[in-house]
Amino acid sequence: MVKPVVDGVRFLPGSDSTLMVYFGERISLAGHARVVRFLRLLEAEPVPGVRNVHPAYCSVLLKFDALRWTHAELQAILQERLARLDAVEFAETRLVEIPVCYGGEFGADLAEVCAARGLSVTRAIELHSSAEYHVYFLGFVPGFAYLGELPAALVTPRLASPRRSVPAGSVGIAGNQTGVYPFATPGGWRLIGRTPMKMFRAEDGTCALAIGDRARFVAISAERFAELERA
């Protein structure tokens, strides 16, 4: 039988072959640091029969071979890893700068966001580009990094109805998150700008950002955008 909470970590079966491991219930850097340490442990000491590992803000979903392990057996193995969690050292994190041309044709929703939040366009750009964001995890589509947290003055709900197609490189906000669409895809985040930077390279599967990185947006002109896009 799976014990739901052990040493502050909550376990929850998701299906007959998945197990959720929760390191808290709210988004926080402390909780996410435990997620990253847990991932490092599993990378260094893989658990046989665990087929996929999917991190999120404060949780990790493990998909495993149900013919090899029960939920309780897998939890027991993971608890042994968790006992050594605080000893895991972080590699030095990267700070990645992302050039962005804000507003106009590049950010169709920026004016509406400013009106809703009582901000000038200049102030909204200053706020978005002054923060240093933490890469919590990648998901939705390859190369899409969930970045947080957005300055409180910019927090805005996502669109009521998603767009059928969002241009590649679009920078969006939703709630207290921000992120970059790596390629054209449907999406419901409010678009405030666009970057010429390649967030995902299909030819080799590499992403510009990785879990645990830090990101900062740098405002550029439309002319500079065109130069970087051609480079």
N, C-alpha and C positions, 0 to 999 in steps of 0.2 A: 504493500500500500504506500502511495506517495504521501509524504508529510508535506503539507502545503508551504510551511515556513520553517526554515532552518538557518539559525544564525543571521537573521535579518534578510535572508535571500528567499524569495518565494518561488516555488515550483508549481507549474500548472500544466497538466497534459492537454495538448491541443487536439490530438487525434490519436489513433492507435500507433502512429509512428512519428509523432512530434512531441517535443517537450519545451515549454517556455520557462526561461529562467529570468526572474525579475530582480533588479537591483534597486528598486524604488518604484514609486508610482507617479512621480513628477519629473519633468525635465530639469536636470541639474548637472553641472560639470563634475561634481563629486560622484554622482551615480554613474555618469557616462565613463568616468575614469575607471570604475570597476568593470564596466563592460569591456573596455579596451584591454585591461589587464587579463580578463577572462579569455578574450580572443587570443592574446599572446600565449597564454598557457596552452590552449588547445592547438595552436600552431606548433608549439615546441613539443607537445606531448599529445599527438592525435589519439582520439578514442576510436578503436576499431569499430566499424559498423555505423559511425556517425557520418552521414553522407553529405549533409549541407549544414552550414551555420549562417544564420541571418541576424546580424545585429540591428538594433534600433536605438532610440534615445536612451532608454534605461532597461532594456531587456535583450535577450538573445533567444532566438528560436532555433532549436536543433532538430533536424530530420534524421531519423535513425532507422536501422534495420530491425523491424519489430520481431523478426524470427530469431534475432540474436540477443536482444535485450528487452526486458520489461521496463516500464517507466521507473519503477522502484530501483531496479538494478542500475539503470543509467544514472539516476539521481545519486546513488551511493558512490559511483565513480566520480561524478562531478563534485560531490562534497569533498572528496579527497583533494581535488584540484583547488577548490575554493579555500581550503585551509591554508594554502600557500599564496593566496591572491595578493596580499599586501607586500609580499617580498618581490613581486614582479616589478622590474624597472622599466620605465618608459624610454624609448629612443627619443632623441631630440626631435621635436616637432618642427615642421616646415611652416614658414609664412609665405603664402602664395598671393601675389598681387594680381588682380583681375581688372583690366582696363574696361571702362564702361562709358558709352555715350548715352546720356540720360534724356528722357522725354522726347517729344515730337514723334517722328516716324519710328523712333527706336523704342519708345516707351509709351504706348498708347493710353495707359491708365494713370500716368503720373499726375496729370492735372486733376483728375477725379479724386485721387488719393489726397492731394494737397487741399482740395476743397473740403473733403470730409474731415480732415484732421486740422484744418485751420492753419495751414502752413504755406509759405511761399515756395515756389519751385526751388529757388536757391537754397532755402533752409532744408528742404526735404533731401536734396542732393548732399548737402553738408552732413546731415545726420546719417544717411545710408553709407556714405563713403568714409566717415570718421570712425566707425565701429570696427573692431576686430572680431571676426566670427569664428566659431568653432565648428569643425566638420564633424557632426554627430554620426552620420552614416550615409551610405549611398543606396539609392533604390529608385523605385518608380520606373526608370529606364536606365540603361548603362550610362554611367558618368554623371547622373544627377545627384548632387550632394545637398543634403539638408543642413543648412547653416543657421546657427543661432548664437545669441538671440538678438532680434531686431530691436533697435532703440524704441522705447515705449511710445514715443510720439508718432511713430510710423506704423504701429500695429493696426492692421486693417484686415477684415475678413476676406476670404477668397471670393471670387465671382459667384453669383447665384447660379449661373449656367456656364460651364466651361467652353472655351473656344474649340472649334474643330481642329484648328492647326495653329500652333505657336511657332514663330520663326526660330531657327537655331540660334543659340547665343543669347536669347531673351533672358533678362534678369527680372525675376518676379518676387513678390512678397505675398505671404498668406499667414494671417495671425501674427505670431512673433517670429516667423521663419522667413528666410530669403534663400534664393537658389538660382541656378542658371540652367536653362533647358539646353542640353548638349546637342540636340538635333530637333528638326521639326516634328512636333507631336501634339496631340490634343492636350489641353491643360487649362486649369481654372485659377491659376495664381494671377494676381494683378501685375501687369507688365510696366516696369518703370524705366527700363533701359535695355541696352544690348551690348554684348562684348564680341569683338572679333576673335577672341581667344578660343582655341579648340579645346573643349572640355572632355571630349572622348574621341579617340582615334580608332576607328573600326579596323584599320589595317593590322594593328597589333594588340588591340583591346586595352590600351592604356588610358588611364583617367588623369586629368590634370590635378584632381584632389583625391586625397585618401582619408579614411577615417582617422581622426586625431589631429589632422592638419589644422592650421589656422588660415583664414582668408581675409583679405582686405580689398575693397573695391576702390579703384582710382578713376576719377572723372576725366574723360578725354573729349575732345571736340569731334565733330563729324568728319573733319578733314583728317584728323589723326586716326579715326576709325577706319577710313578708307585706305590709309597708308598701311596700317597693320593688317587689314584684310587681304591686301595685295601681296604682303610679304610672304 
